[in-house]
Each structure stands twice: as structure tokens, then as C-alpha cells.
Amino acid sequence: MINENALLAAILISAAIFDYKYRKVPNIVILPAAAGAFVMAAKSSGLIGFSGSMIGMIVGIALLLFPYAKGGI
């Protein structure tokens, strides 16, 4: 079984390297990390964990959508 902390560290380090070099984090890093987070939430807390993760993602996108549309991000 994969250690969740080691996986998280690998994702964060790769995102930090991309961000430092190119000033953006590509979707090839973000999408598998988000999918893995949904799977881990569903695995640990079932449907409530999965739905909580989805709500958190939707709220996060909604909060950042306006600054993105105005060119701030």
C-alpha cells in the first residue's frame, strides 16, 4: 500500500518545482492529485467524504473564478 504522506510530499514537491521554474503548475500535476484526493476521501469516509471534497473543490473554484476573470490570477 502506498503511504499517503509520501504521495502527498511527492505531489507537493513536483508542484513546487514547476511553480518555481515556470510560475504555473500544469494540469498534469493537479488533475491526478485531485482525483487521488477524491479517492482517498471516499475510501476513508465514504460518500460523505467524497461529497465534502467535491463541495470544497466547488467552493474553491467559485472563490477564484472572479479574480481569474478579471485577470488577477
N, C-alpha and C positions, 0 to 999 in steps of 0.2 A: 504494500500500500504506500502511496505517495504521502510524504509528510506535508501537510497543508502550509506550515510555516516556511518550509524550504521552497515550495512552489510560489508562495507569495513573495518571498525575497527575490527569487529569480525574475518574476514579473516586474517588481518594483525597480530592480537594478537595470533591466533592459529598457524600461520606460525612462528611467533617469538618464541613461546613456544616450538614447535617441533624443531626448529633450535637450540635453546639453550640447550635442553635436548639431542638431538641425532645428532646434527651437520649436519642435512639434513632435507629438507622439503618434505614430501611424496606427491605422485601424487594425493592422495585422497583429499588433500587441494588445490593443484594447478589446477587440471582439472576443478572442479566446479567453481572456481574463474575465470578462463579464459573463460569458457562458459558463465558465468554471465556477464563478461565484454563485450563479443561479443553481447550478447542480449541487454545490456544497450546502447552500441554504435549504434546498429541497430535501437533501439527504439527512441533514441534521434536525430540521424542524417540520418537514413535510410540506403540505400545501400552504400552511400559514407562513412558513419561512420563505417559500418561493414567492407568494403573493406580496409579502413585505418587501422583498428585494425588488420586485417589479415596481411597486409603489415608490420606493426610494429612487429607482432609476428614472421614473417618470417625473417625479418632483425635481430631481437634479437637472434633467434636461429642460424642464419648464423654467427653472430659475435662470438658466444660462442662455435660453433662447433669445430673450430680448437684447442682452448685451451683444450677442453674436450678430443679430440682425442689424444692430446699429454700428457694427464694425469695431466694437471694442475688444473682441476676442479674436 
